[in-house]
Amino acid sequence: MTAAGLGPILHAFFVDHLTRQKGLRRSSVQSYRDAVRLLLAFVASDKRCNLSGIEIEDLTFDRVQRFLAAAYG
């Protein structure tokens, strides 16, 4: 999947899943958005690329674990 493919997936997660299906409030969706932004910045730094260079395959279990350890460790 290309980096362009990640955008529609994230958009669907925020608009369809969190807002419509889960019925979360705007502040909760914004919290999710902020966390995802931090994760994507971490992945881009780790991969040494721009945010637009991130692909779905870059969101590995190992990277997410390292992100969480760095953020909350």
HTML snippet that shows the backbone in 3Dmol.js (N, CA, C, O; Angstrom):
<script src="https://3Dmol.org/build/3Dmol-min.js"></script>
<div id="view" style="width:600px;height:400px;position:relative"></div>
<script>
const pdb = `
ATOM      1  N   MET A   1       0.853  -1.181   0.000  1.00  0.00           N
ATOM      2  CA  MET A   1       0.000   0.000   0.000  1.00  0.00           C
ATOM      3  C   MET A   1       0.895   1.240   0.000  1.00  0.00           C
ATOM      4  O   MET A   1       1.926   1.260   0.673  1.00  0.00           O
ATOM      5  N   THR A   2       0.521   2.233  -0.722  1.00  0.00           N
ATOM      6  CA  THR A   2       1.306   3.458  -0.809  1.00  0.00           C
ATOM      7  C   THR A   2       0.951   4.389   0.332  1.00  0.00           C
ATOM      8  O   THR A   2      -0.033   4.180   1.041  1.00  0.00           O
ATOM      9  N   ALA A   3       1.776   5.432   0.502  1.00  0.00           N
ATOM     10  CA  ALA A   3       1.512   6.428   1.539  1.00  0.00           C
ATOM     11  C   ALA A   3       0.155   7.088   1.322  1.00  0.00           C
ATOM     12  O   ALA A   3      -0.532   7.437   2.281  1.00  0.00           O
ATOM     13  N   ALA A   4      -0.227   7.256   0.062  1.00  0.00           N
ATOM     14  CA  ALA A   4      -1.534   7.849  -0.227  1.00  0.00           C
ATOM     15  C   ALA A   4      -2.645   6.953   0.298  1.00  0.00           C
ATOM     16  O   ALA A   4      -3.725   7.438   0.634  1.00  0.00           O
ATOM     17  N   GLY A   5      -2.391   5.648   0.372  1.00  0.00           N
ATOM     18  CA  GLY A   5      -3.387   4.720   0.884  1.00  0.00           C
ATOM     19  C   GLY A   5      -3.582   4.823   2.381  1.00  0.00           C
ATOM     20  O   GLY A   5      -4.645   4.465   2.888  1.00  0.00           O
ATOM     21  N   LEU A   6      -2.578   5.307   3.104  1.00  0.00           N
ATOM     22  CA  LEU A   6      -2.686   5.439   4.552  1.00  0.00           C
ATOM     23  C   LEU A   6      -3.661   6.554   4.933  1.00  0.00           C
ATOM     24  O   LEU A   6      -4.383   6.437   5.923  1.00  0.00           O
ATOM     25  N   GLY A   7      -3.682   7.615   4.162  1.00  0.00           N
ATOM     26  CA  GLY A   7      -4.579   8.746   4.446  1.00  0.00           C
ATOM     27  C   GLY A   7      -6.050   8.345   4.490  1.00  0.00           C
ATOM     28  O   GLY A   7      -6.735   8.655   5.465  1.00  0.00           O
ATOM     29  N   PRO A   8      -6.551   7.667   3.462  1.00  0.00           N
ATOM     30  CA  PRO A   8      -7.952   7.250   3.490  1.00  0.00           C
ATOM     31  C   PRO A   8      -8.286   6.291   4.643  1.00  0.00           C
ATOM     32  O   PRO A   8      -9.390   6.322   5.188  1.00  0.00           O
ATOM     33  N   ILE A   9      -7.319   5.444   5.003  1.00  0.00           N
ATOM     34  CA  ILE A   9      -7.557   4.535   6.124  1.00  0.00           C
ATOM     35  C   ILE A   9      -7.701   5.322   7.419  1.00  0.00           C
ATOM     36  O   ILE A   9      -8.616   5.073   8.205  1.00  0.00           O
ATOM     37  N   LEU A  10      -6.803   6.264   7.637  1.00  0.00           N
ATOM     38  CA  LEU A  10      -6.888   7.085   8.856  1.00  0.00           C
ATOM     39  C   LEU A  10      -8.138   7.941   8.864  1.00  0.00           C
ATOM     40  O   LEU A  10      -8.781   8.105   9.901  1.00  0.00           O
ATOM     41  N   HIS A  11      -8.482   8.485   7.713  1.00  0.00           N
ATOM     42  CA  HIS A  11      -9.695   9.304   7.622  1.00  0.00           C
ATOM     43  C   HIS A  11     -10.927   8.467   7.978  1.00  0.00           C
ATOM     44  O   HIS A  11     -11.797   8.921   8.722  1.00  0.00           O
ATOM     45  N   ALA A  12     -10.994   7.273   7.454  1.00  0.00           N
ATOM     46  CA  ALA A  12     -12.128   6.397   7.756  1.00  0.00           C
ATOM     47  C   ALA A  12     -12.165   6.046   9.236  1.00  0.00           C
ATOM     48  O   ALA A  12     -13.241   5.960   9.829  1.00  0.00           O
ATOM     49  N   PHE A  13     -10.999   5.843   9.834  1.00  0.00           N
ATOM     50  CA  PHE A  13     -10.941   5.536  11.260  1.00  0.00           C
ATOM     51  C   PHE A  13     -11.506   6.688  12.085  1.00  0.00           C
ATOM     52  O   PHE A  13     -12.306   6.473  12.995  1.00  0.00           O
ATOM     53  N   PHE A  14     -11.087   7.910  11.765  1.00  0.00           N
ATOM     54  CA  PHE A  14     -11.540   9.055  12.554  1.00  0.00           C
ATOM     55  C   PHE A  14     -12.984   9.430  12.277  1.00  0.00           C
ATOM     56  O   PHE A  14     -13.751   9.676  13.208  1.00  0.00           O
ATOM     57  N   VAL A  15     -13.363   9.476  11.007  1.00  0.00           N
ATOM     58  CA  VAL A  15     -14.703   9.936  10.655  1.00  0.00           C
ATOM     59  C   VAL A  15     -15.750   8.842  10.829  1.00  0.00           C
ATOM     60  O   VAL A  15     -16.788   9.056  11.454  1.00  0.00           O
ATOM     61  N   ASP A  16     -15.467   7.683  10.276  1.00  0.00           N
ATOM     62  CA  ASP A  16     -16.479   6.627  10.310  1.00  0.00           C
ATOM     63  C   ASP A  16     -16.469   5.866  11.630  1.00  0.00           C
ATOM     64  O   ASP A  16     -17.495   5.776  12.304  1.00  0.00           O
ATOM     65  N   HIS A  17     -15.326   5.325  11.995  1.00  0.00           N
ATOM     66  CA  HIS A  17     -15.297   4.454  13.167  1.00  0.00           C
ATOM     67  C   HIS A  17     -15.478   5.229  14.473  1.00  0.00           C
ATOM     68  O   HIS A  17     -16.394   4.942  15.244  1.00  0.00           O
ATOM     69  N   LEU A  18     -14.612   6.205  14.720  1.00  0.00           N
ATOM     70  CA  LEU A  18     -14.676   6.901  16.014  1.00  0.00           C
ATOM     71  C   LEU A  18     -15.911   7.780  16.150  1.00  0.00           C
ATOM     72  O   LEU A  18     -16.546   7.810  17.204  1.00  0.00           O
ATOM     73  N   THR A  19     -16.247   8.491  15.084  1.00  0.00           N
ATOM     74  CA  THR A  19     -17.345   9.438  15.164  1.00  0.00           C
ATOM     75  C   THR A  19     -18.703   8.772  14.976  1.00  0.00           C
ATOM     76  O   THR A  19     -19.588   8.899  15.823  1.00  0.00           O
ATOM     77  N   ARG A  20     -18.861   8.070  13.874  1.00  0.00           N
ATOM     78  CA  ARG A  20     -20.180   7.508  13.556  1.00  0.00           C
ATOM     79  C   ARG A  20     -20.470   6.217  14.318  1.00  0.00           C
ATOM     80  O   ARG A  20     -21.524   6.090  14.940  1.00  0.00           O
ATOM     81  N   GLN A  21     -19.545   5.261  14.275  1.00  0.00           N
ATOM     82  CA  GLN A  21     -19.814   3.961  14.888  1.00  0.00           C
ATOM     83  C   GLN A  21     -19.688   3.995  16.405  1.00  0.00           C
ATOM     84  O   GLN A  21     -20.531   3.440  17.109  1.00  0.00           O
ATOM     85  N   LYS A  22     -18.645   4.641  16.914  1.00  0.00           N
ATOM     86  CA  LYS A  22     -18.424   4.667  18.354  1.00  0.00           C
ATOM     87  C   LYS A  22     -19.134   5.833  19.030  1.00  0.00           C
ATOM     88  O   LYS A  22     -19.374   5.802  20.237  1.00  0.00           O
ATOM     89  N   GLY A  23     -19.469   6.863  18.256  1.00  0.00           N
ATOM     90  CA  GLY A  23     -20.166   8.022  18.805  1.00  0.00           C
ATOM     91  C   GLY A  23     -19.337   8.835  19.785  1.00  0.00           C
ATOM     92  O   GLY A  23     -19.878   9.432  20.716  1.00  0.00           O
ATOM     93  N   LEU A  24     -18.019   8.860  19.579  1.00  0.00           N
ATOM     94  CA  LEU A  24     -17.161   9.602  20.494  1.00  0.00           C
ATOM     95  C   LEU A  24     -17.334  11.101  20.327  1.00  0.00           C
ATOM     96  O   LEU A  24     -17.653  11.601  19.249  1.00  0.00           O
ATOM     97  N   ARG A  25     -17.116  11.789  21.417  1.00  0.00           N
ATOM     98  CA  ARG A  25     -17.178  13.254  21.387  1.00  0.00           C
ATOM     99  C   ARG A  25     -15.980  13.807  20.642  1.00  0.00           C
ATOM    100  O   ARG A  25     -14.972  13.130  20.439  1.00  0.00           O
ATOM    101  N   ARG A  26     -16.124  15.056  20.244  1.00  0.00           N
ATOM    102  CA  ARG A  26     -15.073  15.710  19.471  1.00  0.00           C
ATOM    103  C   ARG A  26     -13.745  15.727  20.234  1.00  0.00           C
ATOM    104  O   ARG A  26     -12.689  15.510  19.639  1.00  0.00           O
ATOM    105  N   SER A  27     -13.789  15.977  21.519  1.00  0.00           N
ATOM    106  CA  SER A  27     -12.555  16.029  22.303  1.00  0.00           C
ATOM    107  C   SER A  27     -11.850  14.665  22.341  1.00  0.00           C
ATOM    108  O   SER A  27     -10.621  14.601  22.335  1.00  0.00           O
ATOM    109  N   SER A  28     -12.622  13.587  22.379  1.00  0.00           N
ATOM    110  CA  SER A  28     -12.024  12.249  22.367  1.00  0.00           C
ATOM    111  C   SER A  28     -11.373  11.963  21.023  1.00  0.00           C
ATOM    112  O   SER A  28     -10.274  11.410  20.966  1.00  0.00           O
ATOM    113  N   VAL A  29     -12.041  12.336  19.949  1.00  0.00           N
ATOM    114  CA  VAL A  29     -11.490  12.140  18.605  1.00  0.00           C
ATOM    115  C   VAL A  29     -10.203  12.960  18.461  1.00  0.00           C
ATOM    116  O   VAL A  29      -9.240  12.496  17.851  1.00  0.00           O
ATOM    117  N   GLN A  30     -10.183  14.159  19.012  1.00  0.00           N
ATOM    118  CA  GLN A  30      -8.982  14.987  18.945  1.00  0.00           C
ATOM    119  C   GLN A  30      -7.827  14.354  19.722  1.00  0.00           C
ATOM    120  O   GLN A  30      -6.670  14.463  19.315  1.00  0.00           O
ATOM    121  N   SER A  31      -8.135  13.704  20.822  1.00  0.00           N
ATOM    122  CA  SER A  31      -7.094  13.008  21.580  1.00  0.00           C
ATOM    123  C   SER A  31      -6.504  11.862  20.767  1.00  0.00           C
ATOM    124  O   SER A  31      -5.287  11.679  20.734  1.00  0.00           O
ATOM    125  N   TYR A  32      -7.365  11.097  20.116  1.00  0.00           N
ATOM    126  CA  TYR A  32      -6.888  10.031  19.229  1.00  0.00           C
ATOM    127  C   TYR A  32      -6.031  10.629  18.115  1.00  0.00           C
ATOM    128  O   TYR A  32      -4.961  10.107  17.801  1.00  0.00           O
ATOM    129  N   ARG A  33      -6.497  11.713  17.526  1.00  0.00           N
ATOM    130  CA  ARG A  33      -5.772  12.369  16.436  1.00  0.00           C
ATOM    131  C   ARG A  33      -4.381  12.791  16.889  1.00  0.00           C
ATOM    132  O   ARG A  33      -3.398  12.574  16.180  1.00  0.00           O
ATOM    133  N   ASP A  34      -4.300  13.389  18.063  1.00  0.00           N
ATOM    134  CA  ASP A  34      -3.007  13.849  18.565  1.00  0.00           C
ATOM    135  C   ASP A  34      -2.055  12.677  18.804  1.00  0.00           C
ATOM    136  O   ASP A  34      -0.864  12.770  18.508  1.00  0.00           O
ATOM    137  N   ALA A  35      -2.576  11.588  19.334  1.00  0.00           N
ATOM    138  CA  ALA A  35      -1.747  10.401  19.574  1.00  0.00           C
ATOM    139  C   ALA A  35      -1.251   9.815  18.260  1.00  0.00           C
ATOM    140  O   ALA A  35      -0.093   9.409  18.159  1.00  0.00           O
ATOM    141  N   VAL A  36      -2.111   9.767  17.263  1.00  0.00           N
ATOM    142  CA  VAL A  36      -1.718   9.231  15.957  1.00  0.00           C
ATOM    143  C   VAL A  36      -0.674  10.145  15.311  1.00  0.00           C
ATOM    144  O   VAL A  36       0.260   9.663  14.669  1.00  0.00           O
ATOM    145  N   ARG A  37      -0.825  11.441  15.476  1.00  0.00           N
ATOM    146  CA  ARG A  37       0.178  12.371  14.936  1.00  0.00           C
ATOM    147  C   ARG A  37       1.546  12.109  15.552  1.00  0.00           C
ATOM    148  O   ARG A  37       2.553  12.087  14.844  1.00  0.00           O
ATOM    149  N   LEU A  38       1.585  11.910  16.865  1.00  0.00           N
ATOM    150  CA  LEU A  38       2.845  11.625  17.541  1.00  0.00           C
ATOM    151  C   LEU A  38       3.443  10.307  17.044  1.00  0.00           C
ATOM    152  O   LEU A  38       4.647  10.211  16.803  1.00  0.00           O
ATOM    153  N   LEU A  39       2.591   9.301  16.896  1.00  0.00           N
ATOM    154  CA  LEU A  39       3.058   8.004  16.388  1.00  0.00           C
ATOM    155  C   LEU A  39       3.633   8.148  14.985  1.00  0.00           C
ATOM    156  O   LEU A  39       4.711   7.627  14.699  1.00  0.00           O
ATOM    157  N   LEU A  40       2.929   8.845  14.117  1.00  0.00           N
ATOM    158  CA  LEU A  40       3.402   9.002  12.739  1.00  0.00           C
ATOM    159  C   LEU A  40       4.707   9.788  12.683  1.00  0.00           C
ATOM    160  O   LEU A  40       5.577   9.478  11.869  1.00  0.00           O
ATOM    161  N   ALA A  41       4.857  10.801  13.534  1.00  0.00           N
ATOM    162  CA  ALA A  41       6.118  11.559  13.584  1.00  0.00           C
ATOM    163  C   ALA A  41       7.256  10.655  14.048  1.00  0.00           C
ATOM    164  O   ALA A  41       8.372  10.740  13.535  1.00  0.00           O
ATOM    165  N   PHE A  42       6.972   9.792  15.020  1.00  0.00           N
ATOM    166  CA  PHE A  42       7.972   8.839  15.496  1.00  0.00           C
ATOM    167  C   PHE A  42       8.370   7.881  14.376  1.00  0.00           C
ATOM    168  O   PHE A  42       9.557   7.636  14.161  1.00  0.00           O
ATOM    169  N   VAL A  43       7.395   7.346  13.671  1.00  0.00           N
ATOM    170  CA  VAL A  43       7.665   6.397  12.594  1.00  0.00           C
ATOM    171  C   VAL A  43       8.482   7.075  11.492  1.00  0.00           C
ATOM    172  O   VAL A  43       9.432   6.487  10.975  1.00  0.00           O
ATOM    173  N   ALA A  44       8.120   8.295  11.135  1.00  0.00           N
ATOM    174  CA  ALA A  44       8.865   9.013  10.094  1.00  0.00           C
ATOM    175  C   ALA A  44      10.307   9.239  10.528  1.00  0.00           C
ATOM    176  O   ALA A  44      11.227   9.073   9.726  1.00  0.00           O
ATOM    177  N   SER A  45      10.513   9.611  11.776  1.00  0.00           N
ATOM    178  CA  SER A  45      11.866   9.817  12.289  1.00  0.00           C
ATOM    179  C   SER A  45      12.641   8.503  12.298  1.00  0.00           C
ATOM    180  O   SER A  45      13.803   8.459  11.895  1.00  0.00           O
ATOM    181  N   ASP A  46      11.999   7.443  12.756  1.00  0.00           N
ATOM    182  CA  ASP A  46      12.632   6.137  12.822  1.00  0.00           C
ATOM    183  C   ASP A  46      12.998   5.619  11.432  1.00  0.00           C
ATOM    184  O   ASP A  46      14.045   5.000  11.242  1.00  0.00           O
ATOM    185  N   LYS A  47      12.136   5.878  10.486  1.00  0.00           N
ATOM    186  CA  LYS A  47      12.349   5.426   9.106  1.00  0.00           C
ATOM    187  C   LYS A  47      13.234   6.400   8.324  1.00  0.00           C
ATOM    188  O   LYS A  47      13.708   6.090   7.231  1.00  0.00           O
ATOM    189  N   ARG A  48      13.445   7.575   8.906  1.00  0.00           N
ATOM    190  CA  ARG A  48      14.212   8.652   8.279  1.00  0.00           C
ATOM    191  C   ARG A  48      13.591   9.071   6.947  1.00  0.00           C
ATOM    192  O   ARG A  48      14.235   9.072   5.898  1.00  0.00           O
ATOM    193  N   CYS A  49      12.310   9.426   7.041  1.00  0.00           N
ATOM    194  CA  CYS A  49      11.585   9.882   5.849  1.00  0.00           C
ATOM    195  C   CYS A  49      10.614  10.983   6.257  1.00  0.00           C
ATOM    196  O   CYS A  49      10.454  11.277   7.442  1.00  0.00           O
ATOM    197  N   ASN A  50       9.981  11.577   5.279  1.00  0.00           N
ATOM    198  CA  ASN A  50       8.914  12.541   5.546  1.00  0.00           C
ATOM    199  C   ASN A  50       7.653  11.795   5.933  1.00  0.00           C
ATOM    200  O   ASN A  50       7.535  10.595   5.683  1.00  0.00           O
ATOM    201  N   LEU A  51       6.706  12.502   6.545  1.00  0.00           N
ATOM    202  CA  LEU A  51       5.430  11.884   6.896  1.00  0.00           C
ATOM    203  C   LEU A  51       4.758  11.264   5.678  1.00  0.00           C
ATOM    204  O   LEU A  51       4.114  10.221   5.780  1.00  0.00           O
ATOM    205  N   SER A  52       4.911  11.908   4.536  1.00  0.00           N
ATOM    206  CA  SER A  52       4.280  11.389   3.319  1.00  0.00           C
ATOM    207  C   SER A  52       4.924  10.094   2.839  1.00  0.00           C
ATOM    208  O   SER A  52       4.368   9.406   1.984  1.00  0.00           O
ATOM    209  N   GLY A  53       6.094   9.757   3.383  1.00  0.00           N
ATOM    210  CA  GLY A  53       6.772   8.538   2.986  1.00  0.00           C
ATOM    211  C   GLY A  53       6.396   7.317   3.812  1.00  0.00           C
ATOM    212  O   GLY A  53       6.895   6.219   3.566  1.00  0.00           O
ATOM    213  N   ILE A  54       5.515   7.507   4.793  1.00  0.00           N
ATOM    214  CA  ILE A  54       5.108   6.390   5.647  1.00  0.00           C
ATOM    215  C   ILE A  54       4.082   5.529   4.911  1.00  0.00           C
ATOM    216  O   ILE A  54       3.141   6.036   4.300  1.00  0.00           O
ATOM    217  N   GLU A  55       4.287   4.234   4.985  1.00  0.00           N
ATOM    218  CA  GLU A  55       3.349   3.274   4.413  1.00  0.00           C
ATOM    219  C   GLU A  55       2.752   2.441   5.541  1.00  0.00           C
ATOM    220  O   GLU A  55       3.330   2.364   6.625  1.00  0.00           O
ATOM    221  N   ILE A  56       1.638   1.836   5.306  1.00  0.00           N
ATOM    222  CA  ILE A  56       0.956   1.042   6.323  1.00  0.00           C
ATOM    223  C   ILE A  56       1.884  -0.045   6.880  1.00  0.00           C
ATOM    224  O   ILE A  56       1.819  -0.377   8.063  1.00  0.00           O
ATOM    225  N   GLU A  57       2.737  -0.587   6.027  1.00  0.00           N
ATOM    226  CA  GLU A  57       3.663  -1.631   6.442  1.00  0.00           C
ATOM    227  C   GLU A  57       4.703  -1.131   7.441  1.00  0.00           C
ATOM    228  O   GLU A  57       5.334  -1.932   8.131  1.00  0.00           O
ATOM    229  N   ASP A  58       4.886   0.188   7.522  1.00  0.00           N
ATOM    230  CA  ASP A  58       5.844   0.773   8.459  1.00  0.00           C
ATOM    231  C   ASP A  58       5.308   0.806   9.890  1.00  0.00           C
ATOM    232  O   ASP A  58       6.070   1.017  10.833  1.00  0.00           O
ATOM    233  N   LEU A  59       4.026   0.603  10.051  1.00  0.00           N
ATOM    234  CA  LEU A  59       3.407   0.626  11.382  1.00  0.00           C
ATOM    235  C   LEU A  59       3.480  -0.770  11.996  1.00  0.00           C
ATOM    236  O   LEU A  59       2.470  -1.451  12.170  1.00  0.00           O
ATOM    237  N   THR A  60       4.687  -1.163  12.311  1.00  0.00           N
ATOM    238  CA  THR A  60       4.922  -2.508  12.832  1.00  0.00           C
ATOM    239  C   THR A  60       4.710  -2.562  14.343  1.00  0.00           C
ATOM    240  O   THR A  60       4.704  -1.537  15.025  1.00  0.00           O
ATOM    241  N   PHE A  61       4.539  -3.772  14.841  1.00  0.00           N
ATOM    242  CA  PHE A  61       4.393  -3.996  16.270  1.00  0.00           C
ATOM    243  C   PHE A  61       5.616  -3.461  17.018  1.00  0.00           C
ATOM    244  O   PHE A  61       5.484  -2.801  18.049  1.00  0.00           O
ATOM    245  N   ASP A  62       6.801  -3.752  16.489  1.00  0.00           N
ATOM    246  CA  ASP A  62       8.036  -3.295  17.112  1.00  0.00           C
ATOM    247  C   ASP A  62       8.094  -1.778  17.197  1.00  0.00           C
ATOM    248  O   ASP A  62       8.463  -1.232  18.237  1.00  0.00           O
ATOM    249  N   ARG A  63       7.737  -1.094  16.126  1.00  0.00           N
ATOM    250  CA  ARG A  63       7.772   0.373  16.137  1.00  0.00           C
ATOM    251  C   ARG A  63       6.772   0.942  17.117  1.00  0.00           C
ATOM    252  O   ARG A  63       7.082   1.892  17.836  1.00  0.00           O
ATOM    253  N   VAL A  64       5.584   0.382  17.160  1.00  0.00           N
ATOM    254  CA  VAL A  64       4.576   0.876  18.100  1.00  0.00           C
ATOM    255  C   VAL A  64       5.053   0.656  19.534  1.00  0.00           C
ATOM    256  O   VAL A  64       4.869   1.528  20.384  1.00  0.00           O
ATOM    257  N   GLN A  65       5.658  -0.486  19.812  1.00  0.00           N
ATOM    258  CA  GLN A  65       6.194  -0.746  21.145  1.00  0.00           C
ATOM    259  C   GLN A  65       7.283   0.258  21.508  1.00  0.00           C
ATOM    260  O   GLN A  65       7.312   0.768  22.628  1.00  0.00           O
ATOM    261  N   ARG A  66       8.175   0.542  20.566  1.00  0.00           N
ATOM    262  CA  ARG A  66       9.239   1.511  20.829  1.00  0.00           C
ATOM    263  C   ARG A  66       8.687   2.918  21.015  1.00  0.00           C
ATOM    264  O   ARG A  66       9.195   3.683  21.835  1.00  0.00           O
ATOM    265  N   PHE A  67       7.650   3.261  20.257  1.00  0.00           N
ATOM    266  CA  PHE A  67       6.982   4.552  20.427  1.00  0.00           C
ATOM    267  C   PHE A  67       6.389   4.660  21.829  1.00  0.00           C
ATOM    268  O   PHE A  67       6.574   5.667  22.513  1.00  0.00           O
ATOM    269  N   LEU A  68       5.690   3.638  22.241  1.00  0.00           N
ATOM    270  CA  LEU A  68       5.065   3.649  23.576  1.00  0.00           C
ATOM    271  C   LEU A  68       6.114   3.704  24.681  1.00  0.00           C
ATOM    272  O   LEU A  68       5.925   4.395  25.682  1.00  0.00           O
ATOM    273  N   ALA A  69       7.212   2.985  24.507  1.00  0.00           N
ATOM    274  CA  ALA A  69       8.285   3.009  25.505  1.00  0.00           C
ATOM    275  C   ALA A  69       8.920   4.396  25.585  1.00  0.00           C
ATOM    276  O   ALA A  69       9.236   4.880  26.671  1.00  0.00           O
ATOM    277  N   ALA A  70       9.103   5.028  24.432  1.00  0.00           N
ATOM    278  CA  ALA A  70       9.694   6.367  24.408  1.00  0.00           C
ATOM    279  C   ALA A  70       8.745   7.403  25.005  1.00  0.00           C
ATOM    280  O   ALA A  70       9.173   8.321  25.704  1.00  0.00           O
ATOM    281  N   ALA A  71       7.470   7.247  24.726  1.00  0.00           N
ATOM    282  CA  ALA A  71       6.483   8.229  25.184  1.00  0.00           C
ATOM    283  C   ALA A  71       6.099   8.042  26.648  1.00  0.00           C
ATOM    284  O   ALA A  71       5.871   9.015  27.366  1.00  0.00           O
ATOM    285  N   TYR A  72       6.030   6.794  27.081  1.00  0.00           N
ATOM    286  CA  TYR A  72       5.505   6.507  28.411  1.00  0.00           C
ATOM    287  C   TYR A  72       6.445   5.685  29.282  1.00  0.00           C
ATOM    288  O   TYR A  72       6.126   5.376  30.430  1.00  0.00           O
ATOM    289  N   GLY A  73       7.615   5.329  28.730  1.00  0.00           N
ATOM    290  CA  GLY A  73       8.531   4.418  29.370  1.00  0.00           C
ATOM    291  C   GLY A  73       9.106   4.906  30.633  1.00  0.00           C
ATOM    292  O   GLY A  73       9.901   4.206  31.260  1.00  0.00           O
TER     293      GLY A  73
END
`;
const viewer = $3Dmol.createViewer("view");
viewer.addModel(pdb, "pdb");
viewer.setStyle({}, {cartoon: {color: "spectrum"}});
viewer.zoomTo();
viewer.render();
</script>
